[in-house]
Amino acid sequence: MSTDAPDERLSVLRHPDLRRYTSARFLAAVATQVQTVAVGWQIFSATGNPLDLGLVGLSQFLPFVILILPAGHVADRYDRRRVQLLTYVLLAIAAAALLALSLAGIENTAPIFGVMVLFGIARAFNMPTGQALLPNLAPLSLFPKAVALNSSLGQVATIAGPALGGALVLLGVGVAYALSVVLLVAAVVAVAGLRGGGRSEPSREPLSWVSLLSGVQFVRSRPIVLGSISLDLFAVLFGGATALSRSSPARSWKSAP
């Protein structure tokens, strides 16, 4: 049982920048989950091909894999607050584009995949920048509580977002896209109001492969960090596969009496 006083537990929310940062991350996470459900529903309704659902995920995943190292480099070299704001603006533009395509009644799925690529690019830069921005905003005494709060809200968004998206698509994918736009615009406003975490001028360190791969070198040079990351990677990868196999119809049939 926690021994923290109620006022101490709420101290994170009393900090203006942490409140704005946390709100923006939560709103964007919910918007992303709602939008993902709506895109999947729209694509499958248009084509009826389950493979296209995989391509929706791939269109976001490939930009993330390709740009994750440059994105981390950008987060280290430039004003993280401005980079974070730009990524939220791009996410809002992508959501608005999906809404416009839905209202126009376009049946061709190619523009939707194009928007999802833009969405993946924005997320590739958003994630490392957001993670690196939190330590710049949170005082040392509040940092553990801020991390715990953001992690908890992220889990809430992961659970509630798809449920909300599933309910909204019954009213029409346009409704789900409209909510995503509203939430992401609110996130833009919240990030725009940040006062801390900025940098007076960009880093003057020259861009090179050495600087680009410095994070990889850092992890490789520390066995404890490398082992922890590798363990988490395999747990997520194979844990998901195990969960799918346990819930598969074939397994359920074999285990039936």
ABEGO torsion letter per residue (X at the ends): XBABBAAAAAAAAABAAAAAAAAAAAAAAAAAAAAAAAAAAAAAAAAGBAAAAAAAAAAAAAAAAAAAAAAAAAAAABBAAAAAAAAAAAAAAAAAAAAAAAAAGBABAAAAAAAAAAAAAAAAAAAAAAAAAAAAABBAAAAAAAAAAAAAAAAAAAAAAAAAAAAAAAAEAAAAAAAAAAAAAAAAAAAAABABGBBABBBABBBBAAAAAAAAAAAAABAAAAAAAAAAAAAAAAAAAAAAAAABAAAAAAABX
